[in-house]
């Protein structure tokens, strides 16, 4: 089975996840994808379906967060003609349409409690009734659900049914945020360049690469994809700093610590490597200051592994500074 979608990565954690997915090919167990918005949960769902023994069967997907609550039950389970005002004809729901195949329910954390109880019944009995129906309809569906939050916390707060949580949490897959797999950022950027500009040879300048890797990517892979898509429209041969959008490179909106380091470049003539060392030293100092010296927390704030943070800390020796901007004042 060769999936038409690919999971592009060189990250060790991601490779472990893909290896684990390869072991559930013959399973019909419900998969729960957990990850921030934009990490690629839909791509994972398609990959799981296409590498499963249901790959030649239907695959349907729906984003529940964008669906009005009053339409959710009809979209999932269908309705009979005349079952409510506006039901002018019979409508098959996604469970019925996806039978023998797979159904991906994104943002299952946004499903109201009354729909949750109906989902539970379908998963336990493998049958359902359309709205207004009187005859149970058998269904054979492999469910893939996704959540952008920790469902266990919703369960503890009474916002998600405990029995449904344990019913869908059969094969949990936690997808790391892009800031946690920095070694994939440039790889993915180059992939999107080829995807959106296949006829142009475009490279990424070194200073842009550095900024892309340092950026925390709150929108994850979706944000990276969108930025590359619009960047390649305006660049000619090489993506440079002026092609980056404000959220990546806008000194006027960055914290004063970064603006201070830029002053070293503009006013004091420091070169690129000196600027990077200056910025890195200040960021480490400030992270330690705001976490009261907790190195693990400081590393997390900066999106670094603890070992990488400690290596950089040794090189920068932030403890020798009396304040975060000393190197900018006294390079």
N, C-alpha and C positions, 0 to 999 in steps of 0.2 A: 504494500500500500504506500503510494507516494503522494503525500498531501500537496495540494496546490498552494497552500499557505506555508510559510517557513518562519521559524523562530530564530531570528538572527542574533547571535551572541558569541562572545568569547569569554564570558564571565563564568567563573567556576560554579557559583551558586545556581545560575541559570542552567548550566549544563547538567547539574545534578537533578534539577526539576524536570528537564526534558527526558533524562534517563528514566526517572520515575514514571513519567507519563507513558513511556514505551512499555512498561510492565503492566499497564492496565488496559492494553489493547483489546483483550478478549473479555474484559469485565463490563457488566452493565451497571456497576455501582454508580450512585449519584456523586458527581464531582462538585465541590464547592470551591470556586476561585475567589481568593481574598486579595485585595490590593487597592491602592489608591486610584482615583479617577485618572484615566489616561495611560495606565501601565500596559494595556493591551489585552485585557481579559477576553474581549470578543475574538481576537486572533487565537488565543489559547483555546477557546471553545471550539472554533472551527478546526484547529489542529487536532484536538481530542476526537472530534467526530470523524475527521478524514483518516485518522489512523486506527479507528475502531472497526469492529466487524459489522458496523452499521453504515460504513462509508458510502455505500451505494444507495442508501435509503434517504428519506427526506431529512433536511436540517432546517429548522426554523429558529429565529431569534427575535427577541423583543426587549426593548429598554423600558422597564416598568416605571422608572422615575419620571419619564415624559408622558406617561399615560394617565389621563384623568381617571380618578378612582371609580366614577360611575360607569366607565367603559371597560374597566379591567376584567371584570368577571366575564363579560361577553367575549372579549378578545381571547381569553384563555380557554373558556369552556363552550362558547357558542350560545346560540339561542334559537328557539323555535319561532316560526312565523306567528305573529300576533301575541307573543308572550309579554310585550310591553308596548307602550306608545312609540311608534317609529320602527317597530320590528316588522317590516313589510315583507320579509322573506326569511327563509331558514338561513342561518349562518353557522358554519363550522368554526369551532375555536381552534387555537393553536395546538392543544393536546391532541385533538382529533386529526388535524392536518399532518402532524409530525409522527403519527403512529407508525411503528416499526423503525423509526429513525431516532433523531435526537432533538431536544428542545432546549434552547439556551435562554434562561431568564436572568437578564442583567438587572442589577440594583434590586435584588430580592429583599434587601433591608427596607425598601420603601413600600412593601406590600402591607395593606391594612390587616388587622387581626381577623376580620370576618372572611377575607379571601385566604388568609393563611390556613384557616380550618379546612377550607375546601381543597387547598393544595395537599394538605396532609391526607385527606381521604383518598385523593387520586393516587398518591404514592403508596398508600397502604393497601388499597383494594384493587388498584389497577383498573378502575372504572370510574365514570363520571356521568352526570346528566347535564344536558344543555339547560339554559335558563328556560323555564316553562315546559321542560321535558318531563316525561313520566317513566321512560325506559332507560335503564343504565346502559352506557356504551362502554364496552371493553377497550382498553388502550394499552399499547406496548411502546413506551417511550423511555429513552435514556435521558434523564434530566441532568443538565449542567447549569448550576446556579452561580451567581456572582454577587459579591457584596463589597462595597467600598469602605465598610466599617467593620469592627469586631462584633459579630452577631451575638457573641456570648454576653457582651455588655448590654445589648438590647434585651436579651433574655432576662438578665438580672434586674433590669429596669421595667420589666413587664411589657415591653414593646414588641417582643417577638416570642412566639410560642416555643416553649422549651422542647416539646415533643417534635415539632417540625424541625427545630434546629438539629436535634440528634438524628432526625431522619435524612436530612440533606448533607450533614457533615460526615459522610461516609468516607470520601476521599478528599480531604482538604488540601488545597494547593495555594501556598502563600507566594504571591508574585512580588518580588522586591521593587521598590521605587527606583527610578532611573538614577537618582543621586546615590543609591547604594550599589550601583553597578557602573561606576565611572569608566571602566575599561571598555564599555560598550558604546559610549556616547559618540565618539568619532566614527566608529564602525557603522553605527546606525545613521549618522549624518551622511556619510558617503553612500550608504544604501539609498537614502532618500534623494540624494543628488542624482544618482543614476535613474531612479524611478521617475522623477519629475523633469529631468533634463537629459534624456537618453542620447540626444544628438549633439550635446555640447560637452567638451572636456573641461570640467570645473574642478579646481582643487581648493583646499581650505588653507589659508595662511596660518603660520605657526601661532601668531598672537591671537587669532580667532579660535584656534583649537584650544589654547590655554583658557580663554574665557568660557568656552562651551563646557569644558571639563569642570571649571570652578563654579559655574552657575548651578543652583540647587534644583531647577526644573520642577516647580510646583505642579505643572501640568503634565509632567512625565513625557512619555514617548509621543503622545498626541501633540504636545506643545512643540517638541523638537521637529516633528514632521511638518507642522504648519509653518514654523519659522523657516525651515529649509525650502519648503515649497514656494514661499514668497520671496526668499532671498535669491534663488536661482534666476528669478525673472529679471532682476536688476543688475546682476553681476555679469562680468564678461571675462571668463577664464579663471578668476580667482575670487573667493569670498574674503573680503578684507573688513576691517573694523567698521567702516562707514556703511557697510551693508547690513549690519546687525540692528535689530529693533531696539527701542528704548529700554525694554525690560532686561535685555542682556547687557547693553552698553550705553548707559546714559549717566555720565558723571554727575550731572546736576541733581539726579535723584538718588545717588548712592550715598551710603553713610559717610560721615565726615572723615572716618579713618581712611577710606579709599580716596576721597578727594585730597586729603593731605598727602598721600603717596603720589598722586598725580602732580602735586605742586613740585615734588622732587624732580619730576621729568620736565615740567614746563619752566620752572624758575631756577633749578639747580643743575640741569643738564645731565641728570643720571641716565645711564643707558637702560635698555630693556631688562637685562638680567638683574641689575641693581634695583630697579623698580619692583620686580617680582619678589626679590629677597626682602625688600622693605615691606611690601604688602603682606607677605607671608608671616613675617615677624610680628607685625601689628595684629593681624588676625588671630594668631596663636595667643598673643598676650591678652587680647580682649576676651577671647573665649575662656581662657583660664580665669580671668578676672570675674566674668559674669557667672562662672560655675564654681566660684570659691576654691579654685585650684583642683577641682575634680577632673582628672585627665580623661576618664572614660566619657563623661558628659560633654566635655569640651570637644572631644573627637566627634561625638554624635552631632553636636551643633554644627560643626564644620563639614559634616558628611564624609569624614575620614575613618578608616579603621584605626583602632587604638595603636597598633604597631607603626602605621604610617605617621600618625600624629606624633608619637614619641620620637621617631626619627627626625621629623621636621623640627620638633621642639629642641632637640639637641643641637641641630644646626643653627637655629635662630637664637638660642640661649635667651629667651624672653625675660628670665629672672634677673638679668643684668640691667634691665631698663626700669626707670622710675615711672614712666608712663608710656602708653601705647604709641605715641607719635614721636618719641625721642629720636628714632632713626630718621624721621622726616625732617626734624629740626637740626640734626647733627649727623648727616650721612657720612 
